[in-house]
């Protein structure tokens, strides 16, 4: 890469529960919230073509560094809810 090349970015996906989703919905959200004590590892997901799924492991103590490299805002792409009949 030369100085004139644009930076390379990778799209990551993150399944979330309702509490984390509410935090990420905040306007202009550009970082994932800190992990709870029972969540020592952050697992974003990346599809590497076909059926290959890669799941990087980001230890909670490295999440701030991970967040520092996020380009743009975190976007909600899909939302799924259990039906009321369950």
C-alpha positions as CSV (number, residue, x, y, z in Angstrom):
1,X,0.0,0.0,0.0
2,X,1.3,3.5,-0.9
3,X,0.5,6.7,0.9
4,X,-2.1,7.5,-1.8
5,X,-4.0,4.2,-1.5
6,X,-7.3,4.5,0.5
7,X,-7.4,2.5,3.7
8,X,-8.8,-1.0,3.5
9,X,-12.0,-1.6,5.4
10,X,-13.8,-4.8,6.4
11,X,-17.5,-5.1,7.1
12,X,-18.3,-6.9,10.4
13,X,-21.6,-8.1,11.7
14,X,-22.6,-8.4,15.3
15,X,-25.7,-10.2,16.6
16,X,-26.9,-8.4,19.7
17,X,-29.4,-8.8,22.5
18,X,-32.0,-6.1,23.2
19,X,-29.9,-4.2,25.8
20,X,-26.8,-3.9,23.6
21,X,-29.0,-3.1,20.7
22,X,-30.5,-0.1,22.5
23,X,-27.0,1.2,23.3
24,X,-26.0,0.8,19.6
25,X,-29.1,2.6,18.4
26,X,-27.9,5.8,20.0
27,X,-27.5,8.6,17.4
28,X,-24.0,8.7,15.8
29,X,-22.9,5.5,17.5
30,X,-19.2,4.9,16.5
31,X,-18.1,2.4,19.2
32,X,-19.4,-0.8,20.8
33,X,-20.3,-0.5,24.5
34,X,-17.9,-2.0,27.1
35,X,-18.3,-5.7,27.8
36,X,-20.1,-6.8,31.0
37,X,-18.1,-8.9,33.4
38,X,-19.8,-12.1,32.1
39,X,-18.7,-11.1,28.5
40,X,-14.9,-11.3,28.5
41,X,-14.7,-11.6,24.7
42,X,-16.3,-9.5,21.9
43,X,-17.2,-11.6,18.8
44,X,-17.9,-9.6,15.6
45,X,-18.6,-11.9,12.6
46,X,-17.2,-11.6,9.1
47,X,-18.2,-13.7,6.1
48,X,-15.2,-14.7,4.0
49,X,-17.1,-15.8,0.9
50,X,-19.3,-18.7,0.5
51,X,-20.1,-20.5,3.7
52,X,-16.9,-19.6,5.5
53,X,-17.6,-17.6,8.7
54,X,-14.7,-15.9,10.6
55,X,-15.2,-14.8,14.1
56,X,-12.4,-12.6,15.4
57,X,-12.0,-12.7,19.2
58,X,-11.5,-9.3,20.8
59,X,-10.7,-9.5,24.5
60,X,-12.7,-7.0,26.6
61,X,-9.5,-5.2,27.5
62,X,-8.8,-4.6,23.8
63,X,-12.3,-3.3,22.8
64,X,-11.3,0.4,23.1
65,X,-8.5,-0.2,20.6
66,X,-10.9,-2.2,18.3
67,X,-13.4,0.7,18.5
68,X,-10.7,3.2,17.6
69,X,-10.5,1.6,14.2
70,X,-14.2,1.7,13.3
71,X,-14.8,3.8,10.2
72,X,-18.1,5.6,10.2
73,X,-21.2,4.8,12.3
74,X,-22.4,1.4,13.5
75,X,-25.5,0.6,11.4
76,X,-28.5,-1.6,12.2
77,X,-29.0,-3.7,9.2
78,X,-31.6,-6.3,10.3
79,X,-33.7,-6.7,13.3
80,X,-35.5,-9.9,14.4
81,X,-38.0,-10.4,17.2
82,X,-39.6,-13.5,18.6
83,X,-43.3,-13.7,17.8
84,X,-45.7,-12.9,20.6
85,X,-47.2,-16.4,20.3
86,X,-44.2,-18.2,21.8
